[in-house]
Amino acid sequence: MTDFFAAARQRYLASNAETLRWMLARPPLHGVFVNTKLNPLTLVDYAAVDGWRGPDHVYGWIQGRALEAIVTHAAAFESIDPELTHALDLAGRRLYAALDRLRAADGHVYFCYDRDMRPIRFTGEVFVPQTQPADIYSFSDTFAAKGLVAGATRYAPADLPRQLAALGKVIAAIEDDRFQIDEKVPLGRAMLKAEAPDFGPRMIMLSAGALLTGIGHRDRTAFADRFIGHVIANYFDPASGLLRNVPGEDRCNVGHGIEFVGFALDYLEADVDRELLRVLETILVSSFDRGFVGPGVRLVVSAASGAPISPYCPWWSLPETIRSAALCHERSQSAESLRVWQKADEVFFRDYWRPGTGIAYQCLTDDGPIDYVPATPDLDPGYHTGLSLLAAIDMVGRRS
């Protein structure tokens, strides 16, 4: 079994470095923003004629994720590949300054911007200005806040108190019901009230618990314990072992359930409460086993029957499974967590990863790779894939 851990670590390091070098070699958008606008099927760059997929549109989601990924990988590769770290830091400083300026306009970062960096939303190919309410926050705010905290820690320590305060505003919005999930519709009270109470906002922000701990601010992580407790108390279905998207409803985004486990274990101390660990491992194993139908982990399954509801198997669920299973196995040493880890590893690198390109197919169905965009058309900037594999790399390092 030692051979699996050692081989996995080397595979993860190599694939992460390949992705990062691919990103760094691409011309940045507006001279500062990460550019991952590539068709994962044809390997052809998106162009202006591709509309919302093309370089005229910058996605706040992606830039926040990219900054966190760049900073984290820059630190991780310092002793392994100083030249890569230097290149990452050049891009990271540039992106940190640009994203900080972008948010300074009104205290928010938005899902999509036009060529003049104005917030927009769209239906099909029709673009209109996005509403900008001051007191409502979104996933774009979450990703930007995390990225800017990470960036300030490495590049601008004097900015850190300001960035921590901004992160706190997003946390407060989640707990005060001022967080809108859907950013492709007008941001505002009417849309907010119509939304179902999905656990996604708490799940994504939970990842800030480990981020804050890693930069010496464990004192600011009480929200993470509240989020873990809230999600398990309100969304965990003991009968199926799954997290329901919404309390009392049948649909389960099993990838989000798996992601929740990884973020929780990344944050929790090594001597995590055994009952909590049992529940987290149950969510991991049940989500993977019920979700893995066909070429990968289905996007949505039924809590009642376990049957897949969606035909889509996005790439990101598999690296997130690797992270969650690695962190779970580190604590439980169970055969089930190791089985899940090995299966996710096998399928991701066999069927999704495109060796020599630095990217993965974004989505598979029973018919093979498909042109399906679940959130943004920009490819993963080392966030879902890179940070997940990095957590497994660190776990193997601690083990040895």
C-alpha positions as CSV (number, residue, x, y, z in Angstrom):
1,M,0.0,0.0,0.0
2,T,3.0,2.3,0.6
3,D,3.5,2.1,-3.2
4,F,0.0,3.6,-3.8
5,F,0.7,6.6,-1.5
6,A,4.1,7.3,-3.0
7,A,2.9,7.0,-6.6
8,A,-0.2,9.1,-6.0
9,R,1.9,11.8,-4.5
10,Q,4.2,12.0,-7.5
11,R,1.3,11.9,-9.9
12,Y,-0.5,14.7,-8.1
13,L,2.7,16.9,-7.9
14,A,3.3,16.3,-11.6
15,S,-0.3,17.1,-12.8
16,N,-0.5,20.2,-10.6
17,A,2.8,21.5,-11.9
18,E,1.6,20.8,-15.5
19,T,-1.6,22.8,-14.9
20,L,0.2,25.7,-13.3
21,R,2.8,26.0,-16.1
22,W,0.0,25.8,-18.7
23,M,-1.8,28.7,-16.9
24,L,1.3,30.8,-16.5
25,A,2.2,30.5,-20.2
26,R,-1.2,31.9,-21.3
27,P,-1.6,35.6,-22.0
28,P,-3.5,37.2,-19.1
29,L,-6.9,38.8,-19.6
30,H,-6.6,42.6,-19.5
31,G,-2.9,42.0,-18.7
32,V,-3.7,40.9,-15.2
33,F,-6.4,38.2,-14.9
34,V,-5.9,34.5,-15.2
35,N,-6.9,33.1,-18.7
36,T,-8.1,29.5,-18.8
37,K,-10.5,30.1,-21.7
38,L,-9.9,26.8,-23.6
39,N,-12.3,24.3,-25.0
40,P,-11.5,21.1,-23.2
41,L,-12.7,18.9,-26.0
42,T,-11.0,20.6,-29.0
43,L,-8.1,22.3,-27.0
44,V,-8.8,25.4,-29.1
45,D,-8.9,28.8,-27.3
46,Y,-12.2,30.5,-27.0
47,A,-12.4,33.7,-29.0
48,A,-14.5,36.8,-29.0
49,V,-17.0,35.1,-31.4
50,D,-17.7,32.6,-28.6
51,G,-19.6,35.2,-26.7
52,W,-19.9,34.5,-22.9
53,R,-17.1,31.9,-23.2
54,G,-14.7,34.3,-24.8
55,P,-12.0,36.7,-23.6
56,D,-14.3,39.7,-23.5
57,H,-15.8,38.2,-20.3
58,V,-14.0,37.9,-17.0
59,Y,-15.5,35.7,-14.3
60,G,-15.1,36.9,-10.7
61,W,-15.6,33.3,-9.5
62,I,-12.6,32.1,-11.4
63,Q,-10.3,35.0,-10.5
64,G,-10.9,34.5,-6.8
65,R,-10.4,30.8,-7.0
66,A,-7.2,31.4,-9.1
67,L,-5.7,33.7,-6.6
68,E,-6.2,31.3,-3.7
69,A,-4.8,28.4,-5.8
70,I,-1.8,30.4,-7.0
71,V,-0.8,31.5,-3.5
72,T,-1.2,28.1,-2.0
73,H,0.7,26.4,-4.8
74,A,3.5,29.0,-4.6
75,A,4.1,28.1,-1.0
76,A,3.8,24.4,-1.7
77,F,6.4,24.4,-4.5
78,E,9.0,26.6,-2.7
79,S,11.3,23.8,-1.8
80,I,10.4,21.5,-4.7
81,D,10.5,23.9,-7.7
82,P,11.7,27.5,-6.7
83,E,11.5,28.6,-10.3
84,L,7.8,27.6,-10.5
85,T,7.1,29.4,-7.2
86,H,8.8,32.6,-8.5
87,A,6.6,32.5,-11.6
88,L,3.5,31.9,-9.6
89,D,4.3,34.8,-7.3
90,L,4.7,37.2,-10.2
91,A,1.3,36.2,-11.4
92,G,-0.1,36.2,-7.9
93,R,1.0,39.7,-7.0
94,R,-0.5,41.0,-10.3
95,L,-3.8,39.2,-9.7
96,Y,-4.0,40.2,-6.0
97,A,-3.7,43.9,-6.9
98,A,-6.2,43.6,-9.8
99,L,-8.8,41.7,-7.7
100,D,-8.4,44.0,-4.8
101,R,-9.0,47.0,-7.0
102,L,-12.0,45.3,-8.6
103,R,-13.7,44.8,-5.3
104,A,-12.9,48.3,-4.1
105,A,-15.4,49.7,-6.5
106,D,-18.4,48.8,-4.3
107,G,-17.2,46.1,-1.9
108,H,-18.3,43.2,-4.1
109,V,-17.0,41.0,-6.8
110,Y,-19.5,39.8,-9.5
111,F,-19.9,36.6,-11.4
112,C,-19.3,38.1,-14.9
113,Y,-17.8,41.3,-16.3
114,D,-17.9,42.7,-19.8
115,R,-14.9,43.9,-21.8
116,D,-15.1,47.2,-19.9
117,M,-15.1,45.4,-16.5
118,R,-18.7,46.3,-15.8
119,P,-20.8,43.6,-13.9
120,I,-23.3,41.9,-16.2
121,R,-25.7,39.0,-16.3
122,F,-27.0,37.2,-19.3
123,T,-29.7,34.9,-20.7
124,G,-28.4,33.0,-23.6
125,E,-26.3,35.5,-25.6
126,V,-28.1,38.6,-24.3
127,F,-26.1,40.7,-21.8
128,V,-27.5,43.3,-19.4
129,P,-26.1,45.2,-16.4
130,Q,-26.2,43.2,-13.2
131,T,-27.9,44.8,-10.2
132,Q,-25.5,45.8,-7.4
133,P,-27.2,45.8,-4.0
134,A,-24.8,46.7,-1.2
135,D,-26.0,44.3,1.4
136,I,-26.3,41.0,-0.6
137,Y,-23.4,38.7,-1.1
138,S,-22.7,35.8,-3.5
139,F,-20.3,33.0,-4.3
140,S,-18.2,35.4,-6.2
141,D,-17.7,37.4,-3.0
142,T,-16.8,34.2,-1.2
143,F,-14.1,33.2,-3.6
144,A,-12.7,36.7,-3.9
145,A,-12.6,37.1,-0.1
146,K,-10.7,33.8,0.4
147,G,-8.3,34.6,-2.4
148,L,-7.6,38.1,-1.2
149,V,-7.0,36.9,2.4
150,A,-4.5,34.3,1.0
151,G,-3.0,36.9,-1.3
152,A,-2.6,39.6,1.4
153,T,-0.9,37.0,3.7
154,R,1.8,36.4,1.1
155,Y,2.1,39.7,-0.8
156,A,0.7,42.5,1.3
157,P,0.6,41.7,5.0
158,A,-0.4,45.3,5.8
159,D,-3.6,44.7,3.9
160,L,-4.5,41.6,5.9
161,P,-6.8,43.2,8.6
162,R,-8.8,44.8,5.8
163,Q,-9.1,41.5,3.9
164,L,-10.1,39.6,7.1
165,A,-12.8,42.1,7.7
166,A,-14.1,41.7,4.2
167,L,-14.2,37.9,4.7
168,G,-16.1,38.4,7.9
169,K,-18.8,40.4,6.0
170,V,-19.4,37.4,3.7
171,I,-19.6,35.0,6.6
172,A,-22.1,37.3,8.3
173,A,-24.2,37.6,5.1
174,I,-24.5,33.8,5.0
175,E,-25.7,33.6,8.6
176,D,-28.0,36.6,8.2
177,D,-29.7,35.2,5.1
178,R,-28.2,37.9,2.8
179,F,-26.4,35.5,0.5
180,Q,-27.8,34.9,-3.0
181,I,-26.8,31.6,-4.7
182,D,-27.9,32.3,-8.2
183,E,-25.7,35.0,-9.8
184,K,-27.1,34.7,-13.3
185,V,-30.3,36.5,-12.3
186,P,-30.7,40.0,-10.8
187,L,-29.1,40.2,-7.4
188,G,-31.8,41.5,-4.9
189,R,-34.2,40.7,-2.2
190,A,-36.9,39.3,-4.4
191,M,-34.6,36.7,-5.9
192,L,-33.0,36.0,-2.5
193,K,-36.4,35.2,-0.9
194,A,-37.3,32.9,-3.7
195,E,-34.2,30.7,-3.3
196,A,-34.3,27.4,-1.5
197,P,-31.9,27.1,1.5
198,D,-29.2,25.1,-0.1
199,F,-26.1,24.2,2.1
200,G,-23.7,25.3,-0.6
201,P,-22.9,28.8,0.8
202,R,-21.8,27.3,4.2
203,M,-20.0,24.4,2.5
204,I,-17.9,26.7,0.3
205,M,-17.1,29.2,3.1
206,L,-16.2,26.3,5.4
207,S,-13.0,26.0,3.4
208,A,-11.9,29.4,4.9
209,G,-11.5,27.6,8.2
210,A,-8.4,25.7,7.1
211,L,-7.2,28.9,5.3
212,L,-7.4,31.0,8.4
213,T,-5.8,28.3,10.5
214,G,-2.9,28.0,8.1
215,I,-2.1,31.7,8.4
216,G,-2.3,31.8,12.2
217,H,-5.8,33.0,12.7
218,R,-7.5,30.0,14.3
219,D,-9.1,32.5,16.6
220,R,-11.4,33.6,13.7
221,T,-12.7,30.2,12.8
222,A,-15.7,29.8,15.2
223,F,-18.0,30.1,12.1
224,A,-16.5,26.9,10.7
225,D,-17.7,24.9,13.7
226,R,-21.1,26.5,13.4
227,F,-21.3,25.7,9.7
228,I,-20.3,22.0,10.2
229,G,-22.9,21.7,13.0
230,H,-25.6,23.5,11.0
231,V,-25.1,21.4,7.8
232,I,-25.1,18.0,9.7
233,A,-28.1,19.0,11.8
234,N,-30.2,20.2,9.0
235,Y,-29.1,18.4,5.8
236,F,-27.8,15.0,6.8
237,D,-30.1,12.1,6.0
238,P,-29.1,9.1,8.2
239,A,-31.2,6.7,6.1
240,S,-29.2,7.3,2.9
241,G,-26.0,8.7,4.4
242,L,-26.3,11.7,2.1
243,L,-26.6,15.5,2.5
244,R,-29.8,16.7,0.9
245,N,-29.5,19.9,-1.1
246,V,-32.4,21.4,0.8
247,P,-33.9,20.0,4.1
248,G,-36.9,17.7,3.3
249,E,-36.2,17.6,-0.4
250,D,-35.0,14.5,-2.4
251,R,-32.2,15.9,-4.6
252,C,-28.6,15.5,-3.5
253,N,-25.6,17.1,-5.1
254,V,-23.3,14.3,-3.9
255,G,-20.2,16.1,-5.1
256,H,-21.0,19.0,-2.8
257,G,-21.5,16.5,0.0
258,I,-18.0,15.1,-0.7
259,E,-16.6,18.6,-0.9
260,F,-18.1,19.4,2.5
261,V,-16.4,16.4,4.1
262,G,-13.0,17.5,2.7
263,F,-13.4,21.1,3.9
264,A,-14.5,19.9,7.3
265,L,-11.6,17.5,7.8
266,D,-9.1,20.1,6.4
267,Y,-10.2,22.4,9.2
268,L,-10.8,20.0,12.1
269,E,-8.0,19.1,14.5
270,A,-6.3,15.7,14.1
271,D,-8.1,14.3,17.2
272,V,-11.6,15.0,15.7
273,D,-14.5,13.7,17.7
274,R,-15.1,10.1,16.8
275,E,-18.8,10.4,16.2
276,L,-18.3,13.4,14.0
277,L,-15.7,11.5,12.0
278,R,-18.1,8.6,11.6
279,V,-20.7,10.9,10.2
280,L,-18.3,12.6,7.9
281,E,-17.0,9.2,6.6
282,T,-20.6,8.1,6.1
283,I,-21.3,11.1,4.0
284,L,-18.1,10.5,1.9
285,V,-18.6,6.8,1.3
286,S,-22.4,7.0,0.7
287,S,-22.1,10.0,-1.6
288,F,-19.4,8.3,-3.6
289,D,-21.0,4.9,-3.8
290,R,-24.5,6.2,-4.7
291,G,-23.1,8.9,-7.0
292,F,-20.6,6.8,-8.9
293,V,-22.9,5.6,-11.7
294,G,-21.3,5.4,-15.2
295,P,-18.2,7.3,-16.0
296,G,-17.9,9.3,-12.8
297,V,-19.8,10.9,-9.9
298,R,-23.3,12.0,-11.1
299,L,-24.2,15.6,-10.4
300,V,-27.5,14.8,-8.7
301,V,-28.9,11.7,-7.2
302,S,-32.1,10.9,-5.3
303,A,-31.9,10.5,-1.5
304,A,-34.9,8.2,-1.4
305,S,-33.9,5.7,-4.2
306,G,-30.2,6.5,-4.7
307,A,-31.0,6.7,-8.5
308,P,-29.1,9.3,-10.5
309,I,-31.2,12.3,-11.5
310,S,-28.6,14.0,-13.7
311,P,-26.7,12.4,-16.7
312,Y,-23.7,14.6,-16.0
313,C,-20.5,13.5,-14.3
314,P,-18.4,16.7,-13.8
315,W,-14.6,16.4,-13.3
316,W,-14.4,18.2,-10.0
317,S,-16.2,15.6,-7.9
318,L,-13.3,13.2,-8.4
319,P,-10.4,15.3,-7.1
320,E,-12.6,16.5,-4.3
321,T,-13.2,12.8,-3.5
322,I,-9.4,12.3,-3.4
323,R,-9.0,15.2,-0.9
324,S,-11.9,14.0,1.3
325,A,-10.9,10.4,1.2
326,A,-7.2,11.1,1.9
327,L,-8.1,13.3,4.9
328,C,-10.6,10.8,6.2
329,H,-8.2,7.8,5.8
330,E,-5.5,9.7,7.7
331,R,-7.8,9.7,10.7
332,S,-9.9,6.6,10.4
333,Q,-7.5,4.2,8.6
334,S,-10.6,2.5,7.3
335,A,-10.6,0.2,4.2
336,E,-13.6,2.1,2.9
337,S,-12.0,5.5,2.8
338,L,-9.0,4.0,1.1
339,R,-11.2,2.2,-1.4
340,V,-13.0,5.4,-2.3
341,W,-9.7,7.3,-2.7
342,Q,-8.1,4.7,-5.0
343,K,-11.2,4.4,-7.2
344,A,-11.5,8.2,-7.6
345,D,-7.8,8.4,-8.4
346,E,-8.0,5.6,-10.9
347,V,-11.0,7.1,-12.8
348,F,-9.9,10.7,-12.8
349,F,-6.4,10.0,-14.2
350,R,-7.7,7.3,-16.6
351,D,-10.8,8.9,-18.0
352,Y,-10.7,12.7,-17.3
353,W,-7.1,13.9,-17.2
354,R,-5.6,14.7,-20.5
355,P,-1.8,14.0,-20.2
356,G,0.4,16.6,-21.7
357,T,-2.2,19.4,-21.7
358,G,-2.5,20.3,-18.0
359,I,-6.3,20.0,-18.1
360,A,-9.1,17.5,-17.7
361,Y,-12.3,16.9,-19.6
362,Q,-14.9,19.0,-17.7
363,C,-17.8,16.6,-17.9
364,L,-18.5,13.0,-19.0
365,T,-21.8,11.2,-19.7
366,D,-22.3,7.6,-20.6
367,D,-21.5,8.7,-24.2
368,G,-18.1,10.1,-23.3
369,P,-16.8,13.7,-22.9
370,I,-19.4,16.4,-23.5
371,D,-19.5,20.1,-24.0
372,Y,-21.4,21.0,-20.8
373,V,-20.7,24.1,-18.7
374,P,-22.0,23.6,-15.1
375,A,-20.9,27.1,-13.8
376,T,-18.3,29.0,-15.8
377,P,-16.8,28.2,-19.2
378,D,-13.3,29.0,-17.9
379,L,-11.3,25.9,-17.0
380,D,-10.3,25.1,-13.4
381,P,-7.4,27.4,-12.4
382,G,-5.9,24.9,-10.0
383,Y,-8.7,25.2,-7.5
384,H,-10.9,22.1,-7.5
385,T,-8.2,19.9,-8.9
386,G,-5.0,21.5,-7.7
387,L,-6.0,22.3,-4.1
388,S,-7.7,18.9,-3.7
389,L,-4.6,17.0,-4.9
390,L,-2.4,19.3,-2.8
391,A,-4.3,18.3,0.4
392,A,-3.7,14.6,-0.5
393,I,0.0,15.4,-1.2
394,D,0.3,16.9,2.3
395,M,-1.5,14.0,3.9
396,V,1.0,11.5,2.3
397,G,3.8,13.8,3.5
398,R,2.5,13.7,7.1
399,R,2.1,9.9,6.8
400,S,5.7,9.4,5.8
